[in-house]
Amino acid sequence: MNNEMVLDKLSDFCKHGLDFFFGENFPDTILIFWLFPLMLFIVFMVLKIDLFFQKEYDWKVAYTRKFFHFSIFGLAGLLQYLWGISAVFILGWSVSVWMIYLLLKGSSTAFYSLLARPNDIPHPSRYIVYPYIATFLGGVVNNIFFPSLGAIAGYLVAGFGDAVGEPVGSKFGRHKYPVFNWGSSVKSYRSIEGSMAVMTVSMIAFTCTLYAFGYPLDLFKITIAALLAAIVEGISPHGWDNFTSQITGAILMSYFLI
């Protein structure tokens, strides 16, 4: 990706703002008509399957939360690859509907327990909202300033890497380190073992994206990119790694791997 392209996109953004981005990419009526109900149903089924695993296999929130995380980011990457950013808008609307529902219902709906971490008490809802906002902002920034290839890499690095990091850290993490936590007295930690899992899965995410778009695979570069992605995820503030990991994945793909 050349610097002139970035400057052009920055110029468009400065002139027209977010109205330009959302207006240019707003889905057409036909796409909304068939894809929005389908995405509402699919997100609902992701939650139901997640709930099944929680009840039948005693999945802890580290697993249920990341299953949802993995599923939504994976869907975003697939939809953008097939139909562009407009389809991801529709997925975002569908996720928003279910997020509003479970936040309003709180603990009175079983879905809430899938995403609300006990160690985030007394602010469990806050750490459902923060990642939601971080995901939205990361997706918007990536699609304004980077090509679709970079945005999809950002989805997969954030969605797959982080989705594996927390469960691995929860189960196998022995070497923990503190994480900065904005606006809360809740102490948060990540682990070296979890960060190594993030690196491993980020390698897979970069490899899959490069292969899907027909670019050559350089194992050394992919390893370095995955290491940098894991470091950024590891030092990101609690609840905001969905933003930083997406941006990092897009930058590395756009400027380092292709």
Long-range contacts (C-beta under 8 A, 24 or more apart in sequence): 1-146, 1-147, 1-150, 1-254, 1-255, 1-258, 5-147, 6-145, 9-144, 9-145, 10-145, 13-144, 13-145, 18-140, 21-140, 21-143, 21-144, 22-89, 25-84, 25-85, 25-86, 25-89, 25-143, 26-86, 26-89, 27-86, 27-87, 27-89, 27-90, 28-86, 31-83, 31-86, 31-87, 31-90, 32-90, 35-83, 35-87, 35-90, 36-90, 36-93, 36-94, 39-75, 39-90, 39-91, 39-93, 39-94, 40-94, 40-97, 40-98, 42-75, 42-94, 43-72, 43-91, 43-94, 43-95, 43-97, 43-98, 44-98, 46-71, 46-72, 47-98, 47-111, 47-114, 50-114, 51-110, 51-111, 51-114, 54-113, 54-114, 60-170, 61-113, 61-114, 61-115, 61-116, 61-117, 61-118, 62-117, 62-166, 62-167, 62-169, 62-170, 62-171, 63-167, 63-170, 64-113, 64-114, 64-115, 65-114, 65-115, 65-117, 65-166, 66-162, 66-163, 66-164, 66-166, 66-167, 67-163, 68-114, 68-115, 69-131, 69-159, 69-162, 69-163, 70-159, 70-160, 70-163, 70-164, 72-135, 72-159, 73-135, 73-155, 73-156, 73-158, 73-159, 73-160, 73-163, 74-155, 74-156, 74-159, 74-160, 76-139, 76-155, 76-159, 77-152, 77-155, 77-156, 77-159, 77-209, 80-148, 80-151, 80-152, 80-155, 81-148, 81-152, 81-212, 84-148, 85-143, 85-148, 85-151, 88-139, 88-143, 92-136, 92-139, 95-132, 96-132, 99-128, 99-132, 102-128, 103-128, 103-129, 119-186, 119-188, 120-186, 121-186, 122-186, 123-184, 123-186, 126-184, 126-239, 127-238, 127-239, 130-239, 130-240, 131-239, 131-240, 131-241, 131-242, 134-239, 134-240, 134-241, 134-242, 134-243, 134-244, 135-242, 135-243, 135-246, 137-243, 138-242, 138-243, 138-244, 138-245, 138-246, 138-247, 139-246, 141-243, 141-246, 141-247, 142-246, 142-247, 142-250, 145-250, 146-250, 146-251, 146-253, 146-254, 147-254, 149-209, 149-213, 149-253, 149-254, 149-258, 150-249, 150-250, 150-251, 150-253, 150-254, 151-250, 152-209, 152-212, 153-205, 153-206, 153-209, 153-249, 153-250, 153-252, 153-253, 153-257, 154-245, 154-246, 154-247, 154-248, 154-249, 154-250, 154-253, 155-246, 155-249, 156-205, 156-206, 156-208, 156-209, 156-249, 157-202, 157-205, 157-206, 157-229, 157-245, 157-246, 157-248, 157-249, 158-241, 158-242, 158-245, 158-246, 158-249, 159-205, 160-201, 160-202, 160-204, 160-205, 161-197, 161-198, 161-199, 161-201, 161-202, 161-205, 161-226, 161-229, 161-230, 161-233, 161-245, 162-198, 162-233, 162-241, 162-242, 162-245, 163-201, 164-197, 164-198, 164-200, 164-201, 165-190, 165-194, 165-195, 165-197, 165-198, 165-201, 165-233, 166-194, 168-193, 168-194, 168-196, 168-197, 169-193, 169-194, 169-195, 169-197, 170-194, 177-234, 179-235, 179-236, 179-237, 179-238, 180-235, 180-237, 180-238, 181-237, 181-238, 181-239, 182-237, 182-238, 182-239, 182-240, 184-238, 186-238, 188-238, 190-234, 195-230, 195-231, 195-233, 195-234, 196-230, 198-229, 198-230, 198-233, 198-234, 199-226, 199-227, 199-229, 199-230, 200-226, 202-226, 202-229, 202-230, 202-249, 205-249, 206-249, 206-252, 206-253, 206-257, 209-253, 210-253, 210-257, 210-258, 215-257, 215-258, 218-257, 221-256, 221-257, 222-257, 224-256, 225-252, 225-253, 225-256, 225-257, 228-252
